[in-house]
Amino acid sequence: MDSVNGASGSSGSSSTQDSQSVSQAAQTAPTAAETRAQELDDELENNPQATAALAALTADPNYAQLSVEQQVQALDAFNAAPNLATATYLQGVAEQTLDPQATPTALTPDAGTLTLDGQTYDIRNGELIGADGQVAGSIRNDGQVQLAGETAPRSVYDDINTRVQLREADAAGQTRNLVDLHAADPNARLDSADLNRALTQRVESVISRARREGMDMRVTDTYRSVAEQNALYAQGRTAPGRIVTNATGGSSWHNYGLAADIAFNDARGQPSWPENGNWDRYGEIAVANGLEWGGNWRGITDRPHVEYHPGLGAGEARTMLPAYRQGGLQQVWNNLGL
């Protein structure tokens, strides 16, 4: 009898404990929004500015009061352009969602500048001010621009040569840059007929995504003739200067219009190669777009460099030299199925 009673009592206790464990697990399990936020944080790990913007969004008190579904929607919107300007805009959206009568200042930049289609505008509290001092349109912190006379808005991220600086004032009246991007191809190197279009499209996609993540990048080099490559190889060897390449003419994918070098813009919009730049994130984006990234090479790495040559390795460029001599760039592209 005792053993039966004892067994019965033990079963009841176990059932209660199991119920409590299930309840605790339900309480500690991450929400869909927390899971989504972690996914974004992992994806953007090599872009500390983007992860800081994500942290600012998820730490916002108004964001915290949204439903889980609304939080996921905000995170998906953030992922479209994961930078501080977008995070600031979404903080304003969260405030307005909780109080439809609110008019959050976070929705629009306080100051900045925009150069679009060759026209430059000053930004004042979300308004675009033309050279004549008149209001020419509006701009939001999510990058949406509405010009007077146009029926549909456009994004500052659609054209990689758009110059945009969005600035926001804090409570003390100090302004900071939310996003600051210069023209990515001011010398129109990507428009060269000597550059294969399949490469161009991928490079444009890489730069576009990098800009959306707040990375101010630019094209510095694309096509190089065989003669130019030989002259570059001679530098530091038989010609003045320092050694900048180990590839002789015909040994570089640049010689076939299938490579590009990308750098960062400095504060003045000039090319720079900062040691602490987000090179790894740039490389991740490049690889995701089907490009080979020089930062992944063994031995001598080339972090600015990307190339596209499906079916052949990075060191097989010279195998294309006979085709180049026979029929030029087009013959090389034909041989590669491009």
N, C-alpha and C positions, 0 to 999 in steps of 0.2 A: 504493500500500500504506500509506504513512504517513497519507494523508488518511483512509483507511478505519479504520486503528487509532486515529487521533485522534478520529474521529467516535464510534467505539465507546467510547473512554475518556470522552469528554464525556457520552455518554448515561448511563453508569454513575454518574458523579458527580452528574448532575442527578437521577437516580432516588433516590440516597442523600439528597440535599438535600431533595427533595420529601417523602420519608419522615420526615425530621427535622422539617420544617415542620409536617406533619400531627400529629406527636407533640407538638410544642410548642403547637400550637393547641389540641389536646385538653387539655393541661395548664393552659392559661390561660383556656379557656372557662369562664364562670361556671356554677356548679352551679344546679340548679333552686331550691335554697334561697336562694342569693345573688341570683338573678333575682327571686324572690318578695320578698325583703327590700328590694330596690331599688324594686320596684313600690309597696310599702307606704310607703317613705320618700318617694317622689315624691307619692303621694296625700296624705300627711299633712304635706306641706311647710309649709303655713301654720299648723300646730299644733306649735310647737317643743317643747312638753312631751311630746307623743306621739312625735315623732321621737327625743327623748332617751331615752324609755322603750324604744323599739325598739332603739336603739344599746346600751343597757344589757343587753338580752336577748341580742343577737347577740354581744356581747363576753364573755358569761359563759363561763367555762372548761367547765362541764358541758354547756352548749348546744353548744359547739364539738366535743365528743366524740360527739354524737348522729349517727346516720346522716343522710344527706341527706333521706330520706323523713321521718324523725322531726323534723328541723328545719322542713321545710315544714308539717308538722302543727302544730308549735308556733307558727309564724308565722300560720297560719290561725286558730288559737285566739286569738292576740294581736289579730288584726284584729276579732274580735267585740267587744272592749272595749280599744282601744289606749291604755292608760294605765300608769302606773308600778306600780299594784297588780297588774294582770294580768301584767306583765313579771316582777315579783317572784315571783308564784305559779308561772309557767312555769319560772323558774330552779329552783324547788324540785322541780317535776315532772321536769326534766331530771336533777337529782341522784338522784331516786328511780328513774328509768328506768335509770340506770347502776348503781345499787346498790339493789335492791329492799328491802334491810334497813335502809336509811337512813330517818331521820325528820326531814326538812328543816323548819326553823323558818320558812322562806320561804312555806310553804303557807298559813299563817294569820297574821292581823295580831296584833301584840303588844298593841295598845291601840286606843282609838277609841270611837265611839258610833254607835248605829243607832236611828233612829225609824222604825218600820214599823207600819202600821195603827193609828196613834195611841199605840203603846207605845214607850217609850224604854228602850234597853238599853245598859249599859256593855260594852265589849269588853275581855276579858282573855285573852291568849294563845289567841285563836280561840273563846273561849266567850262567849256572850251572858248577861249578868248582869242579871236583872230588878230592879225597885224593891225587891223583898223580899230581895234578896241571893242568890237562888237561881239556879242555871244554868237558863236558859230555852231554850237551843239553841246552835248553833254557826255560825260564819261563816268563809269562806275569802277569800283575797286575790283570787280571781277573781270575787268578788261573790256567790257561792252561799251562801244562808242555809238552814239546816235548823232549824225551830222544833220544840220538843218537842210531840209529839202530832200533828204533820203528817206525812203519808206521803211527800210529795215535796218536794224543795228548791225554792226560788224564788230569783230574782236581785234584787239591790238596784237593778238598772237597769230593772226592769219597770214600776215606778211612778215617774213623774217627780217626785212629791212626797216620795219617801223621802229622809230625812236620813241621810247616811252619811259617817263619817270613819274611814278605816283608817290606822293609824299603825304604823310599824316602827322598832325600835331598831337602831342600828348597833353595831359592835364596841366603841365607846367608851361605849355606853349612852345616846347621844343619840337622841331619837325624831324622826322626820320624817313628814309626811303623804304617804301614797301616793296617796290620793284623798280629796277633801273637797267634798262636794256638799250643798247646802241644798235645801229645797223649791222647785220651779220655778214653781209656780202657787199660792202660799199664799192668794191672794184669790179663787181659783176663777173667774178671768176666762174661762178656756176653757170653763167650763160654762154660760156665758150663752146663753139661748135666742135672743138677738139676734146670735149669731155663727154663720155658716154652718158646717155640720159638715164640709164638704169642706176648708175652711180649717183648722178645728180639728185634724182628723186629720193634716194635713201639718205643722202647727206642733208637735204632740206628737211626731211622728216626728223633726223637726229637733232638738228639745230632747233627746229620748232619745239620739240619736246623739251630740250634743255632750257630754252627760253621760258617755257611754261613753268618750269621748276625754278625760275629765277636765276638761271645760269646765263651770264652775258657772254656769248661766244661768237666767233667770227671765222670766216674762211681766210687762210693766209696763202695757200698754194694749192694748185690743182695740176693741170697739164704741164709737162716739161718735155721739150724735144730731146731726142737722143744727143744732139750736140750740146744742148744746155746741161744735160745730165753729166756728160763728160767734163764740161767746164766746171761743174759743181764738184765732181769727184777730184779734179785736179787741185781744188782749193785746199791749202794746207799740205799739199804734197809737192807738186811742181809749180804751183801758183801761190801768191800771197794769201794769207788768211788762215783760218782754223779749219780742221777737218769737220765736215758737217754730214757726210754720207759715205757709206762703204759700197754704194751701188754705182757701177759704171753704166755708160749709155746702153739702154736696152735691158738692163737688169732691174729696173724700177717700174712698178705699175703706173707711176706718174707718166712714164713715156708713152703709155697706151691710153691715156685719158681715163684711167680706172683707179685713181687714188686722189686723196685730198688731205690737206693738213688743216686742222682746226685749232685755234688758240682762244684765249679769253680776252675780252676787252678790259682795259683798265678804266679808271674813273674818267679819263678824257676821251675814251672811245678808241684808244690805240691798242694794238695787239700786245699781249703779254703772256708769259708762260710761268705763272706762279707755282712754286714748288708745292704749296698747300692748296692748289686749285682742286675742284671736284673732278679730277681726271678719271677716277675709278667709276664714278657715276656716268660720266660721258662715255666711257668704254662700255658699260652695261647697256646704255641706250643704243650705241652703235651696233653691238652684237645682236641686240633684239631686232634691229632693222636689217639683219642679214649681212653686215659688213665685218670684215676682219679688222681687229683693232691692234695697232702696234704695241700697245701697252701689255698685251698678252704674250708677246714674243719672248722666247728664251734668249739669254745672253743680253745683247743690246736691245733695249726697249725703245719705242718711239711713241710716246703717249699722245701727241697731237694727230698721229697718222691713222687714216682708215683707207681701206681698199676693197674692191669688189671684183672677183674673178672666179665665178662658180666653176667647180671642177678642177681647179689648179691650186697649188699651194702658194704661199707667199714667196717662196724662193724659186718659183718656176717662171718668173716673168721673162727671162731670157729665151725661153722656148718659143715665145711669140715673135721674136725678132725676124725670122725668115718670112712669116706672114706679113709683118709690118713692111718689110722691104719689097714684098711682092705687090701688096695692095693697100698699103697705108693702114690707118686706124680702122677703117671700115672692115678690112679683111680680118684684123685681129678680133674685132667685135663679132663678126660673123662666125669665126672659128669657135668663139666662146658661147655662141648661141644668144648673143645680145643684139 
